[in-house]
Amino acid sequence: MTRPATPTLRPGQVLRTKALAAWSANPVRLAQRLVREGRLQKLGQGLFAVPKASRFGNVPPDLETVLTAFLEGAPFLVTGPPAWNSLGLGSTALWAHTLVYNTKRTGEFMLGNQPVRFRRVRFPEHPTPEWFVVDLVESLGTAGLTLEDLRPRLVEALRGGRLDPIRLRAMAAEFSTAPHRRFLDQAMKEAQ
């Protein structure tokens, strides 16, 4: 009897089921066997992680590695409350899930033990704080803020030099809706 094929796996690696096709005609069965043997951990949605041991037990793979494998290398951007709250504009929202903008998928998925909400939207390759301001304004309802709550803090951030009005205007022109663009323009005029 021949011994079944075994792929070379690196601790911390995240892979899709189809990546196992190089070692087996039935990658699903191979993945199930490797999970039973403890060589892989199922993360969900056809994703598997190679356990990485520490002295406290297995370390889960970092979110960026999981997202890269899940989206198969497509560009993505992690945004939401952590990014918005760090702007210092009064947002203190907390969510039980991670918000990921990408060019490939929309929907909510459990990846490992972490709920992730994917939105297929446009975003800059290298986002600036000014882009995150536009993102916050476009997501006010989910961030727990109103335009009236945001206005004084935004004006203060612009006056204090924490935000660049020229870059904010450019980000608003490209990524904001007309009513929110008007709001941002008024805040920038007020800050002068």
LOKEPA-789175 format. One line per field, with one value per residue: x, y, z of N, C-alpha, C, O in turn; residue number from 1. Coordinates in nm, 4 decimals. Each point is the difference from the previous one (the first is absolute). Layout:
! LOKEPA-789175
n_u: (X_...) $
n_v: (Y_...) $
n_w: (Z_...) $
ca_u: (X_...) $
ca_v: (Y_...) $
ca_w: (Z_...) $
c_u: (X_...) $
c_v: (Y_...) $
c_w: (Z_...) $
o_u: (X_...) $
o_v: (Y_...) $
o_w: (Z_...) $
i: (NUM_...) $
***
This chain:
! LOKEPA-789175
n_u: (0.0844_-0.1268_0.2115_-0.1515_-0.1093_0.2208_-0.1914_0.0892_0.0347_-0.0899_0.1609_-0.2092_0.0923_-0.0094_-0.1374_0.0408_-0.2225_-0.0976_0.0100_-0.1992_-0.0922_0.1058_-0.1454_-0.1412_-0.0342_0.0883_-0.0025_-0.1813_0.0056_0.0831_-0.1368_-0.1447_0.0849_0.0143_-0.1988_-0.0661_0.0987_-0.1760_-0.0340_-0.2077_0.0132_-0.1669_0.0438_0.0170_-0.2132_-0.0195_-0.0780_0.2074_-0.0358_0.1761_-0.0679_-0.0882_0.1706_-0.1468_0.1237_-0.0702_0.1642_-0.1856_0.1631_-0.1491_-0.1067_0.1981_-0.0739_0.1778_0.0958_-0.0868_0.0508_0.2011_0.0165_-0.0541_0.1445_0.0807_0.0319_-0.2059_-0.0069_0.1531_-0.2117_0.1855_-0.2162_-0.0764_-0.1543_0.0555_-0.0896_-0.1976_-0.0118_0.0835_-0.2011_-0.0926_-0.1019_0.1198_0.1406_-0.2097_-0.0119_-0.1880_0.1812_-0.2011_-0.0608_0.0738_0.0785_-0.1224_0.1514_-0.1734_0.1654_0.0016_0.0543_-0.1825_0.0272_-0.1675_0.1943_-0.0521_0.1058_-0.0274_0.1399_0.1000_-0.1277_-0.0599_0.0412_-0.1090_0.1745_-0.1797_0.2001_-0.1014_0.1956_0.0292_0.1172_-0.0090_-0.1060_-0.1403_0.1499_0.1402_0.1715_0.1807_0.1299_0.1431_0.1961_0.1547_0.1208_0.1722_0.1513_-0.0414_-0.1022_0.1451_0.0205_-0.2033_0.0190_0.0400_-0.1498_-0.2107_-0.0601_-0.0795_-0.2075_-0.1356_-0.1020_-0.1943_-0.1878_-0.1045_-0.1304_-0.2055_-0.1607_-0.0973_-0.1383_-0.1819_-0.1111_0.0372_0.0101_0.2159_0.1346_-0.0093_0.1103_0.2209_0.0690_0.0105_0.1788_0.1740_0.0312_0.0092_-0.1277_-0.1522_-0.1593_0.0554_-0.0583_-0.2180_-0.0801_0.0471_-0.1402_-0.1983_-0.0032_-0.0125_-0.2070_-0.1281_0.0631_-0.1302) $
n_v: (-0.1181_0.0849_0.0714_0.0204_0.0665_0.0450_0.1107_0.1227_-0.0799_0.1913_-0.0449_-0.0559_-0.1935_0.1523_-0.1674_0.0354_-0.0080_0.1847_0.1136_-0.0568_0.1684_0.1628_0.0305_0.1474_-0.2211_-0.0774_0.1802_-0.0378_-0.1401_0.0849_0.1283_-0.1091_-0.0736_0.1445_0.0120_-0.1496_0.0409_0.1239_-0.1199_-0.0847_0.2164_-0.1207_0.0781_-0.1695_-0.0621_-0.1996_0.0763_0.0249_-0.0801_0.1155_-0.1992_0.1667_-0.1421_-0.0213_0.1604_0.1500_-0.0822_-0.1146_0.0190_0.1313_-0.1073_0.0665_0.1724_0.1129_-0.0939_0.0554_0.1981_0.0068_-0.0960_0.1127_0.1619_-0.1685_0.0751_-0.0867_0.1553_0.0617_0.0160_-0.0090_-0.0601_0.2063_-0.1174_-0.2089_-0.0805_-0.1073_-0.2065_-0.1417_-0.0240_-0.1532_-0.1639_-0.1114_-0.0379_-0.0651_0.0486_-0.1099_-0.0958_-0.0858_0.1804_-0.1636_0.2081_-0.1282_0.1675_-0.0222_-0.1295_-0.0787_0.0847_-0.1346_0.1294_-0.1384_0.0700_-0.2178_0.1666_-0.2178_0.1119_0.0069_0.1133_-0.1065_0.2149_-0.1434_0.1390_-0.0525_0.0485_0.1888_-0.0581_0.1599_0.0640_0.2192_-0.1668_0.1625_0.1158_0.0992_-0.1341_-0.0076_0.1771_-0.0029_-0.1007_0.1266_0.1469_-0.0908_0.0344_0.2002_-0.0357_-0.0371_0.2024_-0.0094_0.0195_0.1938_0.0423_-0.0348_-0.2178_-0.0704_0.0711_-0.0140_-0.1980_-0.0176_0.0938_-0.1094_-0.1708_0.0644_0.0425_-0.1878_0.0171_-0.0095_0.1903_-0.1674_0.2176_0.0556_-0.0449_0.1512_0.1924_-0.0063_0.0159_0.2072_0.1254_-0.0613_0.0989_0.2097_-0.0385_-0.0146_-0.1534_-0.2049_-0.0396_-0.0367_-0.2060_-0.1626_-0.0106_-0.1006_-0.2231_-0.0811_-0.0112_-0.1759_-0.1707_0.0607) $
n_w: (0.0000_-0.1638_0.0022_0.1674_-0.1853_-0.0082_0.0359_-0.1645_0.2075_-0.0817_0.1495_0.0621_-0.0673_-0.1650_0.0603_-0.2167_0.0254_-0.0835_0.1939_0.0873_-0.1147_0.1091_0.1693_-0.0906_-0.0243_0.1915_-0.1348_-0.1256_-0.1747_-0.1911_-0.1251_-0.1326_-0.1967_-0.1717_-0.1030_-0.1553_-0.1983_-0.0644_-0.1861_0.0352_-0.0626_0.0880_-0.2080_-0.1459_-0.0417_0.1064_0.1959_-0.0846_0.2075_-0.0773_0.0846_0.1232_-0.0165_0.1689_0.0857_-0.1509_-0.1293_-0.0507_-0.1535_0.1047_-0.1660_-0.0854_0.1258_0.0741_0.1802_0.2007_0.0937_0.0971_0.2027_0.1866_0.0619_0.1232_0.2103_0.0248_-0.1610_0.1533_0.0780_0.1255_0.0075_-0.0350_0.1135_-0.0539_-0.1898_-0.0011_0.0885_-0.1530_-0.0984_0.1360_-0.1164_0.1527_-0.1698_0.0476_-0.2184_0.0500_-0.0881_-0.0465_-0.1170_-0.1356_0.0280_-0.1387_-0.0032_-0.1410_-0.0775_0.2108_0.2013_-0.0293_0.1809_0.0634_0.0888_-0.0070_0.1022_-0.0438_0.1302_-0.2006_0.1481_-0.1895_0.0522_-0.1348_-0.0341_-0.1223_0.0908_-0.0701_-0.0925_0.1555_-0.1804_-0.0509_0.1072_-0.0660_0.1195_-0.1459_-0.0576_0.1348_-0.0529_-0.1717_0.0368_0.1022_-0.1185_-0.1103_0.1614_-0.0903_-0.1957_-0.1652_-0.0931_-0.0957_-0.2226_0.1068_-0.1612_0.0756_-0.0160_-0.1972_-0.0489_0.1790_0.0094_-0.1126_0.0799_0.1650_-0.0640_-0.0635_0.1517_0.0778_-0.1767_0.1318_-0.0456_-0.1436_0.0571_0.0027_0.1757_0.1674_-0.0299_0.0384_0.2128_0.0885_-0.0570_0.1279_0.1994_-0.0755_0.1817_-0.1635_0.0391_-0.0690_-0.2133_-0.0463_0.0389_-0.1471_-0.1752_0.0324_-0.0122_-0.2079_-0.0881_0.0576_-0.1319_-0.1748) $
ca_u: (-0.0844_0.0805_-0.0272_-0.0640_0.0836_-0.0067_0.0595_0.0919_-0.0775_0.0756_-0.0813_-0.0548_-0.0482_-0.1435_-0.0192_-0.1332_-0.0082_0.0507_0.1463_0.0412_-0.0172_0.1323_0.0380_-0.1077_-0.1083_-0.1162_0.0552_-0.0905_0.0298_0.1326_-0.0167_-0.0667_0.0983_0.0979_-0.0685_-0.0066_0.1359_0.0428_0.0979_-0.0721_-0.1184_-0.0998_-0.0385_-0.1300_-0.0039_0.1053_0.1307_0.0631_0.1231_0.0975_0.0213_0.1295_0.0041_0.0729_0.0014_-0.1349_-0.0908_0.0027_-0.0227_-0.0783_0.0680_-0.0401_-0.1136_0.0454_0.0298_-0.1285_-0.0699_0.0718_-0.0364_-0.1436_-0.0257_0.0911_0.0948_-0.0650_0.0237_-0.0998_0.0314_-0.0728_-0.0460_-0.1015_0.0222_0.1384_0.0561_-0.0766_0.0212_0.1353_0.0031_-0.0265_-0.1115_-0.1179_-0.0523_0.0445_-0.0733_0.0623_-0.0763_0.0438_0.0588_0.0984_-0.0482_0.1063_-0.0334_0.0789_-0.0446_-0.0424_-0.1128_-0.0864_-0.0708_0.0566_0.0569_0.0770_0.1335_0.0469_-0.1049_-0.0190_-0.0915_0.0560_-0.0960_0.0677_-0.0747_0.0703_-0.0071_0.1262_0.0799_0.1336_0.1049_0.0687_-0.0930_0.0525_-0.1006_-0.1086_-0.0911_-0.0764_-0.1040_-0.1063_-0.0607_-0.0819_-0.1172_-0.0870_-0.0481_-0.0441_-0.1067_0.0551_0.1022_-0.0660_0.0196_-0.0772_0.0814_0.0091_0.1006_0.1309_0.0437_0.0959_0.1281_0.0661_0.0499_0.1133_0.1110_0.0507_0.0678_0.1206_0.0988_0.0050_-0.0490_0.0366_-0.1228_0.0155_-0.0136_-0.1379_-0.0841_0.0262_-0.0614_-0.1456_-0.0394_0.0071_-0.0617_-0.1143_-0.1245_-0.0171_-0.0350_0.1123_0.1015_-0.0411_0.0274_0.1450_0.0377_-0.0429_0.0897_0.1312_-0.0154_-0.0129_0.1295_0.0960) $
ca_v: (0.1181_0.1219_0.1008_0.1168_0.1191_0.0983_0.1271_0.0712_0.1068_0.0892_0.0502_0.1337_0.0125_-0.0136_-0.0415_-0.0407_-0.1422_-0.0271_-0.0017_-0.1378_-0.0790_-0.0415_-0.1233_-0.0991_0.0194_0.0385_0.0886_0.0076_-0.1162_0.0231_0.1005_-0.0654_-0.0877_0.0834_0.0544_-0.1108_-0.0235_0.1180_0.0763_0.1174_0.0424_0.0571_0.1375_0.0250_0.0482_-0.0611_0.0463_-0.0798_0.0573_-0.0934_0.0458_0.0563_-0.0241_0.0862_-0.0679_0.0095_-0.0721_0.0439_0.1416_0.0133_0.0816_0.1406_0.0311_0.0336_-0.1256_-0.0654_0.0761_-0.0188_-0.1328_-0.0030_0.0820_-0.0507_0.1033_0.1233_0.1093_0.0207_0.1018_-0.0165_0.1309_-0.0128_0.0702_0.0291_0.1083_0.1225_0.0477_0.0557_0.1353_0.0976_0.0859_-0.0284_-0.1343_-0.0973_-0.1215_-0.1319_-0.1023_-0.1368_-0.0518_0.0832_0.0495_-0.0087_0.0415_-0.0781_0.0084_-0.1323_-0.0630_0.0710_-0.0943_-0.0259_-0.1331_-0.0343_-0.0464_-0.0417_0.0371_0.1439_0.0417_0.1022_0.0546_0.0435_0.0898_0.0208_0.1437_0.0631_0.0596_0.0329_-0.0995_0.0423_0.0933_0.1017_0.0337_0.0748_-0.0980_-0.0620_0.0980_-0.0167_-0.1300_0.0191_0.0804_-0.0862_-0.1108_0.0589_-0.0781_-0.1179_0.0438_0.0563_0.1455_0.0806_0.1081_0.1048_-0.0436_-0.0033_0.1310_0.0779_-0.0712_0.0045_0.1376_0.0112_-0.0777_0.0760_0.1203_-0.0430_-0.0541_-0.1472_-0.0442_0.0871_0.0316_-0.0255_-0.1446_-0.0334_0.0387_-0.0957_-0.1283_0.0183_0.0077_-0.1320_-0.1113_0.0416_0.0357_0.1458_0.0664_-0.0069_0.0914_0.1349_0.0067_0.0119_0.1332_0.0987_-0.0145_0.0555_0.1471_0.0420_-0.0164_0.0988) $
ca_w: (0.0000_-0.0072_0.1025_-0.0607_-0.0199_0.1073_-0.0437_0.0877_0.0638_0.0884_0.1118_-0.0191_-0.1383_-0.0237_-0.1380_-0.0449_-0.0321_-0.1340_0.0022_0.0282_-0.1225_-0.0487_0.0675_-0.0007_-0.0968_0.0807_0.1038_0.1154_0.0841_0.0580_0.1051_0.1143_0.0652_0.0700_0.1181_0.0980_0.0509_0.0747_-0.0773_-0.0470_0.0757_-0.0900_0.0320_-0.0615_-0.1380_-0.0794_0.0477_0.1041_0.0546_0.0547_0.1377_0.0386_0.1442_0.0922_0.1293_0.0550_-0.0878_-0.1396_-0.0268_-0.1235_-0.1018_0.0056_-0.0862_-0.1352_-0.0686_-0.0262_-0.1036_-0.1254_-0.0511_-0.0290_-0.1185_-0.1034_-0.0406_-0.0454_0.0952_0.1050_0.1003_0.1254_0.0456_0.1043_0.1260_0.0432_-0.0815_0.0223_0.1368_0.0116_-0.0576_0.1060_-0.0401_0.0814_-0.0223_0.1005_-0.0334_0.0111_-0.0701_0.0251_-0.1232_-0.0690_-0.1283_-0.1005_-0.1359_-0.0940_-0.1393_-0.0428_0.0671_0.0928_0.0857_0.1319_0.0090_0.1193_-0.0354_0.1310_0.0963_-0.0150_-0.1062_-0.0872_-0.0969_-0.1212_-0.0898_-0.1265_-0.0281_-0.0399_0.1068_-0.0530_0.0241_0.1229_0.0642_0.0914_0.1014_-0.0641_-0.0603_0.1083_0.0368_-0.1000_0.0280_0.1204_-0.0362_-0.0811_0.0837_0.1267_0.0623_0.0667_0.0958_0.1177_0.0023_-0.0938_-0.0556_0.1018_0.0974_-0.0639_-0.0502_0.0805_0.0145_-0.1299_-0.0146_0.0923_-0.0566_-0.1147_0.0521_0.0714_-0.0922_0.0026_-0.1302_-0.1111_-0.0733_-0.1439_-0.0179_0.0367_-0.1138_-0.1086_0.0378_-0.0060_-0.1410_-0.0626_0.0728_0.0810_-0.0673_-0.0113_0.1268_0.0940_-0.0534_0.0437_0.1440_0.0188_-0.0489_0.1020_0.1163_-0.0369_-0.0009_0.1396_0.0662_-0.0484) $
c_u: (0.0892_-0.0432_-0.0628_0.0966_-0.0201_0.0674_0.0994_-0.0750_0.0887_-0.0898_-0.0431_-0.0564_-0.1517_-0.0171_-0.1440_0.0048_0.0641_0.1527_0.0528_-0.0125_0.1331_0.0423_-0.1063_-0.1020_-0.1276_0.0482_-0.0888_0.0302_0.1364_-0.0091_-0.0648_0.0972_0.1006_-0.0608_-0.0076_0.1355_0.0508_0.1024_-0.0612_-0.1137_-0.0958_-0.0364_-0.1382_0.0159_0.1142_0.1396_0.0498_0.1283_0.0891_0.0297_0.1428_0.0037_0.0774_-0.0010_-0.1363_-0.1029_0.0103_-0.0364_-0.0831_0.0758_-0.0482_-0.1057_0.0424_0.0298_-0.1282_-0.0732_0.0665_-0.0354_-0.1465_-0.0329_0.0936_0.0896_-0.0618_0.0244_-0.1136_0.0489_-0.0863_-0.0338_-0.1014_0.0407_0.1447_0.0628_-0.0714_0.0263_0.1366_0.0113_-0.0209_-0.1128_-0.1293_-0.0615_0.0572_-0.0703_0.0855_-0.0889_0.0557_0.0647_0.1009_-0.0586_0.1167_-0.0558_0.0915_-0.0587_-0.0641_-0.1319_-0.0782_-0.0713_0.0684_0.0439_0.0676_0.1330_0.0718_-0.1133_-0.0378_-0.1000_0.0602_-0.1082_0.0799_-0.0923_0.0855_-0.0215_0.1374_0.0700_0.1384_0.1005_0.0738_-0.0888_0.0711_-0.1038_-0.1191_-0.0984_-0.0848_-0.1073_-0.1174_-0.0733_-0.0910_-0.1271_-0.0988_-0.0625_-0.0559_-0.1054_0.0528_0.1050_-0.0607_0.0200_-0.1005_0.0935_0.0186_0.1023_0.1405_0.0558_0.0995_0.1359_0.0794_0.0605_0.1238_0.1225_0.0609_0.0759_0.1321_0.1061_0.0119_-0.0472_0.0364_-0.1252_0.0087_-0.0191_-0.1424_-0.0945_0.0173_-0.0643_-0.1519_-0.0483_-0.0050_-0.0860_-0.1272_-0.1234_-0.0155_-0.0393_0.1155_0.1158_-0.0308_0.0283_0.1496_0.0505_-0.0356_0.0924_0.1370_-0.0062_-0.0053_0.1356_0.1002_0.0078) $
c_v: (0.1248_0.0982_0.1224_0.1188_0.0980_0.1286_0.0549_0.1211_0.0792_0.0462_0.1445_0.0231_-0.0167_-0.0349_-0.0385_-0.1480_-0.0287_0.0018_-0.1409_-0.0895_-0.0472_-0.1338_-0.1092_0.0330_0.0420_0.0881_0.0110_-0.1154_0.0161_0.1013_-0.0621_-0.0893_0.0828_0.0667_-0.1074_-0.0255_0.1179_0.0845_0.1255_0.0303_0.0638_0.1399_0.0324_0.0489_-0.0558_0.0450_-0.0891_0.0688_-0.1126_0.0487_0.0480_-0.0063_0.1091_-0.0717_0.0054_-0.0748_0.0539_0.1475_0.0099_0.0852_0.1444_0.0261_0.0282_-0.1259_-0.0724_0.0715_-0.0158_-0.1346_-0.0045_0.0741_-0.0341_0.1095_0.1287_0.1105_0.0124_0.1060_-0.0261_0.1390_-0.0215_0.0692_0.0197_0.1155_0.1313_0.0578_0.0656_0.1403_0.1090_0.0958_-0.0333_-0.1356_-0.0928_-0.1334_-0.1241_-0.0978_-0.1356_-0.0602_0.1000_0.0400_0.0030_0.0430_-0.0795_0.0129_-0.1293_-0.0494_0.0977_-0.1057_-0.0139_-0.1453_-0.0176_-0.0564_-0.0315_0.0251_0.1457_0.0313_0.1163_0.0419_0.0565_0.0901_0.0238_0.1451_0.0500_0.0570_0.0286_-0.1087_0.0294_0.1015_0.0925_0.0235_0.0745_-0.0941_-0.0666_0.0951_-0.0133_-0.1314_0.0086_0.0765_-0.0847_-0.1126_0.0492_-0.0837_-0.1201_0.0375_0.0618_0.1498_0.0665_0.1076_0.1122_-0.0361_0.0164_0.1387_0.0721_-0.0673_0.0007_0.1383_0.0186_-0.0745_0.0718_0.1244_-0.0358_-0.0611_-0.1520_-0.0602_0.1039_0.0295_-0.0278_-0.1492_-0.0457_0.0340_-0.0991_-0.1355_0.0087_0.0018_-0.1383_-0.1057_0.0354_0.0265_0.1520_0.0659_-0.0002_0.0876_0.1425_0.0187_0.0214_0.1365_0.1086_-0.0075_0.0612_0.1534_0.0539_-0.0026_0.1066_0.1210) $
c_w: (0.0000_0.1073_-0.0651_-0.0068_0.1144_-0.0466_0.1025_0.0551_0.0945_0.1141_-0.0240_-0.1394_-0.0034_-0.1465_-0.0279_-0.0349_-0.1349_-0.0074_0.0252_-0.1229_-0.0571_0.0603_-0.0069_-0.1087_0.0728_0.1155_0.1233_0.0957_0.0674_0.1138_0.1235_0.0755_0.0798_0.1235_0.1078_0.0638_0.0825_-0.0736_-0.0610_0.0957_-0.0985_0.0488_-0.0533_-0.1417_-0.0848_0.0367_0.1126_0.0439_0.0493_0.1416_0.0235_0.1523_0.0729_0.1338_0.0688_-0.0835_-0.1418_-0.0125_-0.1285_-0.1015_0.0078_-0.1070_-0.1435_-0.0816_-0.0377_-0.1138_-0.1364_-0.0625_-0.0417_-0.1296_-0.1161_-0.0576_-0.0516_0.1027_0.1017_0.0964_0.1225_0.0513_0.1114_0.1282_0.0430_-0.0772_0.0272_0.1384_0.0154_-0.0584_0.1056_-0.0336_0.0740_-0.0216_0.1064_-0.0223_0.0233_-0.0735_0.0360_-0.1246_-0.0557_-0.1344_-0.0987_-0.1349_-0.0930_-0.1392_-0.0472_0.0602_0.0855_0.0825_0.1341_0.0077_0.1347_-0.0489_0.1301_0.0967_-0.0125_-0.1112_-0.0794_-0.0998_-0.1173_-0.0800_-0.1232_-0.0407_-0.0459_0.1231_-0.0558_0.0347_0.1311_0.0720_0.0990_0.1098_-0.0602_-0.0692_0.1081_0.0533_-0.0964_0.0244_0.1227_-0.0333_-0.0806_0.0836_0.1334_0.0714_0.0757_0.1040_0.1253_0.0152_-0.0936_-0.0547_0.1016_0.1076_-0.0571_-0.0333_0.0912_0.0144_-0.1306_-0.0243_0.0877_-0.0545_-0.1197_0.0454_0.0674_-0.0895_0.0016_-0.1314_-0.1049_-0.0823_-0.1500_-0.0288_0.0323_-0.1151_-0.1159_0.0301_-0.0078_-0.1444_-0.0636_0.0686_0.0766_-0.0853_0.0025_0.1327_0.1009_-0.0474_0.0419_0.1494_0.0249_-0.0478_0.1025_0.1215_-0.0317_-0.0054_0.1411_0.0709_-0.0414_0.0890) $
o_u: (0.0952_-0.1160_0.0458_0.0888_-0.1113_0.1178_-0.0030_-0.0461_0.0777_-0.1136_0.0811_-0.0664_-0.0562_0.0578_-0.0762_0.1069_0.0719_0.0571_0.1154_0.0390_0.0029_0.0858_0.0247_-0.0243_-0.0925_0.0206_0.0506_0.0094_0.0155_0.0609_0.0425_-0.0004_0.0336_0.0701_0.0281_0.0082_0.1044_0.0577_0.0724_-0.0516_0.0406_-0.0349_-0.0641_0.1064_0.0553_0.0935_-0.0769_0.0678_-0.0473_0.0440_0.0970_-0.0795_0.0992_-0.0605_-0.0214_-0.1196_0.0917_-0.0908_0.0374_0.0808_-0.1122_-0.0074_-0.0680_-0.0335_-0.0109_-0.0533_-0.0692_-0.0221_-0.0332_-0.0808_-0.0012_0.0206_0.0728_0.0132_-0.1166_0.1180_-0.1225_0.0884_-0.0041_0.0899_0.0331_0.0676_0.0646_0.0163_0.0155_0.0999_0.0354_0.0024_-0.1084_-0.0923_0.1214_-0.0223_0.1222_-0.1224_0.1169_0.0549_0.0053_-0.0610_0.1035_-0.0931_0.1177_-0.1018_-0.0269_-0.0799_0.0523_-0.0414_0.1054_-0.0737_0.0517_0.0024_0.0415_-0.1126_-0.0627_0.0197_0.0518_-0.0624_0.0828_-0.1186_0.1179_-0.1023_0.1013_-0.0645_0.0423_-0.0152_0.0334_0.0144_0.0934_-0.1135_-0.1135_-0.1204_-0.1192_-0.1047_-0.1152_-0.1228_-0.1095_-0.1086_-0.1211_-0.0973_-0.0027_0.0063_-0.0480_0.0326_0.0716_-0.0010_-0.0584_0.1081_0.1063_0.0697_0.0930_0.1207_0.1071_0.1029_0.1228_0.1131_0.0989_0.1115_0.1218_0.1067_0.0981_0.1087_0.0905_0.0334_-0.0032_-0.0559_-0.0998_-0.0704_-0.0529_-0.0901_-0.0980_-0.0585_-0.0659_-0.1037_-0.0841_-0.0500_-0.0560_0.0106_0.0661_0.0604_0.0194_0.0742_0.0899_0.0492_0.0376_0.0866_0.0794_0.0385_0.0607_0.0954_0.0581_0.0245_0.1030_0.0767) $
o_v: (0.0092_0.0049_0.0411_0.0156_0.0181_-0.0010_-0.0362_0.0856_-0.0574_0.0403_0.0841_0.1008_-0.0784_0.0648_-0.0319_-0.0552_-0.0988_-0.0533_-0.0297_-0.1166_-0.0972_-0.0684_-0.1136_0.1164_0.0533_-0.0498_0.0226_0.0203_-0.0336_-0.0196_0.0268_-0.0018_-0.0350_0.0212_0.0272_-0.0296_-0.0111_0.0914_0.0906_-0.0890_0.0830_0.0195_0.0936_0.0489_0.0708_-0.0180_-0.0469_0.0649_-0.0989_0.1135_-0.0587_0.0650_0.0530_-0.1066_-0.0692_0.0087_0.0755_0.0494_-0.0585_0.0849_0.0266_-0.0699_-0.0426_-0.0062_-0.0552_-0.0649_-0.0096_-0.0087_-0.0551_-0.0463_0.0660_0.0083_0.0938_-0.0296_-0.0239_0.0350_-0.0062_0.0839_-0.1068_0.0841_0.1101_0.0845_0.1041_0.1212_0.0934_0.0682_0.1158_0.1159_0.0395_-0.0374_-0.0063_-0.0760_0.0030_0.0063_-0.0135_-0.1100_0.1158_-0.0827_0.0613_-0.0611_-0.0210_0.0664_-0.0153_-0.0606_0.1007_-0.1034_0.0589_-0.0907_0.0959_-0.1023_0.0903_-0.0437_0.0558_-0.0407_0.0959_-0.0844_0.0895_-0.0289_0.0340_0.0350_-0.0684_0.0499_-0.0641_-0.0728_-0.0910_0.1203_-0.0397_-0.0458_-0.0169_0.0254_-0.0232_-0.0451_-0.0039_-0.0048_-0.0564_-0.0389_0.0093_-0.0616_-0.0759_-0.0166_-0.0305_-0.0814_0.0294_0.0513_-0.0645_0.0228_0.0618_0.0876_0.0397_0.0221_0.0368_0.0676_0.0086_0.0110_0.0593_0.0514_-0.0016_0.0301_0.0737_-0.0331_-0.0564_-0.1142_0.1203_-0.0914_-0.0377_-0.0382_-0.0896_-0.0777_-0.0368_-0.0619_-0.0939_-0.0584_-0.0264_-0.0903_-0.0864_0.0287_0.0678_0.1010_0.0974_0.0540_0.0748_0.1050_0.0858_0.0598_0.0906_0.1034_0.0632_0.0670_0.1043_0.0796_0.0152_0.0922) $
o_w: (0.0775_0.0408_-0.1066_0.0838_0.0495_-0.0357_0.1176_-0.0755_0.0763_-0.0250_-0.0388_-0.0243_0.0764_-0.0872_0.0912_-0.0259_-0.0150_-0.0952_-0.0311_0.0051_-0.0755_-0.0557_0.0403_-0.0316_-0.0613_0.1106_0.1099_0.1210_0.1174_0.1051_0.1124_0.1231_0.1131_0.0989_0.1167_0.1192_0.0643_0.0588_-0.0413_0.0676_-0.0815_0.1164_0.0477_-0.0380_-0.0841_-0.0780_0.0839_-0.0796_0.0558_0.0180_-0.0480_0.0679_-0.0502_0.0119_0.0995_0.0276_-0.0325_0.0669_-0.1017_0.0378_0.0431_-0.1010_-0.0934_-0.1183_-0.1095_-0.0899_-0.1013_-0.1207_-0.1049_-0.0806_-0.1039_-0.1211_-0.0329_0.1188_-0.0315_0.0022_-0.0102_0.0170_0.0610_-0.0016_0.0442_0.0587_0.0116_0.0141_0.0786_0.0229_-0.0220_0.0413_-0.0428_0.0723_0.0199_0.0942_-0.0144_0.0123_0.0362_0.0059_0.0414_-0.0677_0.0259_-0.0525_0.0295_-0.0192_-0.1191_-0.0715_0.0477_-0.0524_0.0243_-0.0386_0.0573_-0.0684_0.0725_-0.0238_0.0901_-0.1145_0.0572_-0.0642_0.0167_-0.0160_0.0090_-0.0588_0.0147_0.0922_-0.0962_0.0981_0.0758_-0.0217_0.0696_-0.0127_0.0445_-0.0007_-0.0200_0.0465_0.0431_-0.0077_0.0006_0.0429_0.0203_-0.0434_0.0969_0.1218_0.1092_0.0864_0.0957_0.1119_-0.0870_0.0544_0.0057_0.0511_0.0704_0.0098_-0.0485_0.0013_0.0008_-0.0475_-0.0432_0.0085_-0.0181_-0.0534_-0.0097_0.0473_-0.0616_-0.0315_0.0262_-0.0606_-0.0614_-0.0935_-0.0658_-0.0318_-0.0648_-0.0889_-0.0447_-0.0316_-0.0859_-0.0671_0.0673_-0.1193_0.0787_0.0359_0.0728_0.0820_0.0387_0.0413_0.0799_0.0639_0.0255_0.0546_0.0865_0.0395_0.0298_0.0906_0.0657_-0.0277) $
i: (1_2_3_4_5_6_7_8_9_10_11_12_13_14_15_16_17_18_19_20_21_22_23_24_25_26_27_28_29_30_31_32_33_34_35_36_37_38_39_40_41_42_43_44_45_46_47_48_49_50_51_52_53_54_55_56_57_58_59_60_61_62_63_64_65_66_67_68_69_70_71_72_73_74_75_76_77_78_79_80_81_82_83_84_85_86_87_88_89_90_91_92_93_94_95_96_97_98_99_100_101_102_103_104_105_106_107_108_109_110_111_112_113_114_115_116_117_118_119_120_121_122_123_124_125_126_127_128_129_130_131_132_133_134_135_136_137_138_139_140_141_142_143_144_145_146_147_148_149_150_151_152_153_154_155_156_157_158_159_160_161_162_163_164_165_166_167_168_169_170_171_172_173_174_175_176_177_178_179_180_181_182_183_184_185_186_187_188_189_190_191_192) $
***
